Amino acid sequence: MAAEGRAIKDGAALKPHLDAVLLKLPGVSARKINGLDAYFVSDRMFACISGGGVGLRLPAAQARELQFSRADVGPFQPTGLPMSKEWVQINRADPTQYAADLPLFEASLEFVKRGGR
């Protein structure tokens, strides 16, 4: 296990943990897009693995609040792409801890299902 407060380096180590949480949610599928392991609902991406963390799409106000309220949440910038107000990255030291983020994953799924509204 990585030291507390530091993200794990290997995104592949996250996939089985995220699959166990996310693929149980109704309508969720997984596939690769632009080299990222991603999770979709209604053919729209709501989460993906990037580096040692998980990118997640949420309403802009909620994304901003998370970045200020949690030390393990920051801006999402896969492969140097520009930041988006609606995307954050969660970096947990222990991949089993992502199960605790189920309410955020569910909020993201619903947000994306509604077309980002």
N, C-alpha and C positions, 0 to 999 in steps of 0.2 A: 504494500500500500504506500502511496506517496505521502510526503509530509503534509500535515494539516495546512490548509490555505494555499496549496499549490495544485494547479491542475495536472492531471495525468498527461503524459506526452503522446500516448498512442491512441488515436481515435478509434482504431479497430477494437481496442479493449472495451470501448463503450458500447459498441453495437449489440452484443448479446444482452446487456443490461437494459438498453433502451428498447430493443425488440420485445423483451419480456413485459415492459410497461406499456408501450405504445401500441403494439399490434393486437392487444386485447380490447382496445377502444373501438367502438362501432365505426365501420367505414374506413379504417386506417390501413394503408398499404405502404410498403417500403420499396424503394428502388434507388439506383444511383443516378445522379444528375450532375454533370460537370465535375465528375470525380468525387462528389460528396455522397455519402449515404444519407438519404433523405426520407422523410415521412410525409405522406400525402393524405388528404381527405378531399373528396369530390374533385380529384385530379389536380389539386392545388397543394403546394408544399407549405407545411406549417412548422416543420422542425427539420434540422439536419445536424449531422456531426461535422464539426470543423476543427481540425487540430485536436486538441485534447478536451474540447468542450462541445456544448450543444447550442446551436443557434435556434431561436424561437421567435415566431412572429406574434406580436400582441398589439393592441391599440397603443398608439404613440404615448398617451399619458401614462398608461400602465408600464410600458417599457422604460420610460424616463424615471418613474417612481422606483422601479426595481434597481436601476443603476445607482440610485442614491441611497437606497435602503439596504442593499445586500452587497457585501464585499466580494462575493463570488460571481457577481453579474457585471458585465461590461458591454461595450458596443460590439456588434457582430460585424466583422470585416473579413469574409473568407477570401483567401488568395488576393488580398489587397484591394478588393472592390470597395467602392464608396460606402460609407455608413448609411443606414436607413433608420429613420425615427421609429419604425415599427419592428425592428429586429434587435434582439439582445443576445448575448452569449453567456450561458451559465457554465462556469468552470468549477467542477467539484473535484476534490482531491481523491475521493473514493467513488468509483462508478456505481456502487450499490446505493449511494445517497440520492441518485436521480429519481428513485421511486418516491421520495418525499416531495418532489416537484410535480406530482401527478395533477394537482389542481391547476398549476400553470399550463401544463400540457393540454388539459381539458379546455381551459380558457382560450388557448391558442387555436385549438381545433375548432371551437365554436366560432371564434372571430373569423377564421379563414373560410369556414363553411358559409358564413353570412356574407361572404364577398369582401371581407375587410372593413365591415361597417359595424 
